[in-house]
Amino acid sequence: MEVESAGIRTAIPISAEVREYLARENAERYLKKTPESLDGKKLDSYDLIVTMEERHKSIVSIKCQECEAKTVAWNIEDPYFLEHEDAERIYDQIKEKVRELAESLPKAKSGSTAKT
């Protein structure tokens, strides 16, 4: 299974708080050096697109009308500008949603790849 991430806007760098959280979770290997934009992605090639907020889902649908049916909004607030405690709560929500999503997906056969 292949997983990618991208943002609606990439003007802001990955926060130090996110880096610290991922380090504590032993997940630093998933951190990109710099954020990527949706503009560089072939959205129609993905099996599933997850957005943080409903407004992000709308933007994906504008960029790729055929992607609307395979796009889901988690309705999780963007933690970038939140206070530390609130941001930590959001990171935990994201972690739980990712876990739920991973458990809901069919197990990939050896050698097969799915983009999400």
C-alpha positions in Angstrom: 0.0 0.0 0.0 1.3 3.4 -0.8 0.3 6.5 1.2 1.1 10.1 0.3 0.3 13.5 1.8 -0.1 17.0 0.4 -1.6 20.2 1.5 -3.9 22.8 0.0 -1.2 25.4 0.7 2.4 24.7 1.3 3.6 28.2 2.3 4.2 27.3 6.0 6.9 24.8 7.0 6.3 21.7 9.0 6.1 22.8 12.6 8.6 21.8 15.3 5.7 20.6 17.4 4.7 18.0 14.7 8.3 16.9 14.5 8.4 16.4 18.2 5.1 14.5 18.3 6.3 12.2 15.5 9.6 11.6 17.3 7.7 10.6 20.5 5.5 8.3 18.4 8.6 6.8 16.7 7.1 7.9 13.3 9.7 10.3 12.1 10.3 8.2 9.0 6.9 9.4 7.7 7.9 13.1 7.9 8.7 14.9 4.7 11.6 17.4 4.5 9.2 20.0 3.0 5.4 20.1 2.6 4.0 19.1 -0.8 1.1 20.7 -2.6 -2.0 19.1 -4.1 -1.2 20.9 -7.3 1.6 18.4 -8.1 -0.5 15.3 -7.5 -2.5 13.3 -10.0 -5.6 13.2 -7.8 -7.6 10.9 -10.1 -5.0 8.1 -9.6 -5.8 7.7 -5.9 -8.2 5.1 -4.6 -9.0 7.2 -1.5 -8.4 10.9 -0.6 -8.7 12.0 3.0 -9.0 15.6 4.0 -8.8 17.2 7.4 -11.7 19.6 6.9 -14.9 19.8 4.7 -13.6 22.9 3.0 -10.5 20.9 2.0 -12.7 18.3 0.4 -14.4 21.0 -1.6 -11.1 22.2 -2.9 -10.2 18.6 -3.9 -13.5 18.3 -5.7 -12.9 21.6 -7.6 -9.4 20.3 -8.7 -10.7 16.9 -9.6 -14.5 16.5 -10.1 -14.2 12.8 -10.5 -12.6 12.5 -7.1 -15.6 13.6 -5.1 -16.9 10.1 -4.5 -13.6 8.9 -3.2 -12.8 11.8 -1.0 -13.7 11.8 2.7 -13.4 14.7 5.2 -12.4 13.7 8.8 -13.6 17.1 10.1 -10.5 17.6 12.2 -9.3 21.1 12.9 -5.9 22.1 11.5 -3.6 22.1 14.5 -0.9 24.4 13.0 -1.9 27.6 14.9 -3.2 26.0 18.1 -1.8 26.0 21.5 0.4 23.0 22.5 -2.3 21.2 24.5 -5.0 21.6 21.8 -2.5 20.6 19.0 -1.6 17.5 21.0 -5.3 16.6 21.2 -5.7 17.0 17.4 -2.6 14.9 16.7 -4.1 12.1 18.8 -7.4 12.4 16.8 -5.4 12.1 13.6 -3.5 9.1 14.9 -6.8 7.4 15.9 -8.4 8.1 12.5 -5.4 6.7 10.7 -5.5 3.6 12.8 -9.3 3.2 12.1 -8.7 3.7 8.4 -5.8 1.2 8.3 -7.9 -1.4 10.0 -10.8 -0.8 7.6 -8.8 -1.3 4.5 -8.5 -4.8 2.9 -5.1 -6.4 3.5 -2.9 -5.9 0.4 -1.5 -9.0 -1.2 2.2 -9.3 -1.4 3.6 -7.3 -4.2 0.5 -5.2 -4.9 0.3 -1.5 -4.4 -2.7 0.8 -3.7 -2.5 4.5 -3.6 -4.5 6.3 -0.9 
